[in-house]
Amino acid sequence: MRFVRKLMIGLAALAAVPLMAQGPAVAPPAKKVAAPAPPAVKTAAAPVALDRADLEAWLDGYLPYALERARIPGAVVVVVKDGQVVLEKGYGFADVAKRAPVLPETTLFRPGSVSKLFTWTAVMQQVEAGKLDLDKDVNAYLDFKIPPYQGKPITLRNIMTHTAGFQESVRYLISSDPKAVMTLKKQMPLALPDRVFAPGTTPAYSNYATALAGYIVERVSGEDFDSYIEKHIFTPLGMAHSSFRQPLPAALVPHMSKGYPNVTQKAEPFEIVIPAPAGSLSASGADMGKFMIAHLNDGAGLLKPETTAMMHNYKAPGVGPLNSMALGFYEQWVNGHRAIAHGGDTVWFHSYLWLVPDADIGVYISMNSPGQAGDAGAVRSALFHKFADRYLPGTEKPGTVDAKTAAAHAQLMVGHYVSSRGSFTNFFSLFGLLGQAQIGLTEDGKISLPALDGLGAGARDWVEVAPFVWRDTGTGERLAAEVKDGRVTRWSLDAGSPFMVFEPAPAGTNAAWLNPALVFALGIVLLAALAWPVRALVRRSFKADFALEGKARRAYRLSRLFAWLVLGALAGWIGLIMAFSADIGSIGGPLDWLIHLLRILTPLATIGLLITAVWHLGQSIKGKRRWTMKLGAVLLVLAALPLVWVTLAFHLYGFNMVY
């Protein structure tokens, strides 16, 4: 369930006011491109000199303990500055059973979505070549059609800023089965998800959209995607230990790190990332260092300086002062420095890459396990912030909001919210109900986000520093909300604001009432189902007759039969969630039979329960039965209502297999 929770809340929302597309900020060719102004005034303190000796000592003091504490077997870290590698170092094991160490020059890790930076670089190469236009309808480059949404097409600029409007797509995502690999030509029309937001309005992360960009590169270049990346990125940079190919080329297989649930468990199979341009890269730390140096050096070997500036300096609209998307990279402001970055997570590998152009610094970390309780996220977050505090320090001068206003604003934020990165038109929307983000209040009246606390290294302390802008005193990360007519319309926080926003959960699907209603409903259904055979046994023991006859008896028995069918459907959904949580690939084909069965059984069971429960209630009233039987019948009708509502509202029916 941890992976599902992160997938759905992130680790899902509409903007209150549509955001207009913003043109690229193109800097002239120069040694270093200019960055946008920082969001807050910073006063730099004297940094520690970033040299190999100090950096290695600092990392050696932090990372081994952090990995051991998190039960992560191994990691690789690379830091570059001024066009040179400051340090590239492996920690722990690439293969625990063989006690094989992580070798930064040759050991391959899976950077996950950091792979997208290579896809975006390829797109910009084709823009530079005049074969692609960032603001043209992408249908001009495709051999199938993506329907318009609200009359508007999508563009590559939408795709590169995660504002194409696609809902989450999970079916063709990750698998442990090598047979899951398919060509982009086959996958793109097959896996096309619904669009749920108007293009350019709402950040909503999309692996499908990135794979679509890779397919477009494939079509306009005339080269298959894997070959294109090898020829136009790997070879120019000398990245000899990198590949997007799946399974890996034979020569690289001996260098591949194993992936683990944690250090105490056995290694897992090589993951197949089905939308390959979105995350299939395998690369050594040293090779990732070469990629960082190229981008920091105005794209040297990959792009012209003006194209690199266009890519790095673009700033998409976002939520208030929070981080937003560049073209493909996303902002991560820290201590007054604008980093452009990308994170990446497969099931077993967890990575992050940061570039700080104004300091000519790049940092990359990849780990071969999520660790205990998903602690890899906290490890990399702490690495970034502590690194910045040591080598890129700044003195924060946050503003203040008076206590009365702060308390009122915090109270206004309380509630349940859905993430724009989610599913909305298929049965996977059920996971959104299970993972709704909730904002509450601490004892001293500050906002609290328990579900997101695990993504940071320490406890969060959100202090309002400007109207509807909060700052975490530990990391400096901000949370901001947009408010209209005294109501919160959407909010986000720095770590996710470039690609994900949250809006208030609609009344009809708000977990605040719906989850308790479901608990009540399922409790009543369980009691009704169990009481049926128990009462039969009691009557048999005492040789008593059943008081109901004719239609009344049929109504009673059918209502209990459908109660058991509801419990059967519930067991099926729980089984599906458990299977998906254990192996995300299982939902991409092996469990199709169960998905089809559940989407037939669930509406049959819930609607059948409601009809028969109402019939049973009518017969109880007509037959003037005891008040206890009437009460039981009423409760069963009340239990059936939220079950039917969830079935319909969360699309637990139908036969569409795109989800």
Summary of the structure (lengths in Angstrom):
residues: 659
radius of gyration: 27.1
end to end distance: 17.9
largest distance: 95.4
contacts: 2342
relative contact order: 0.13
helix: 44%
strand: 17%
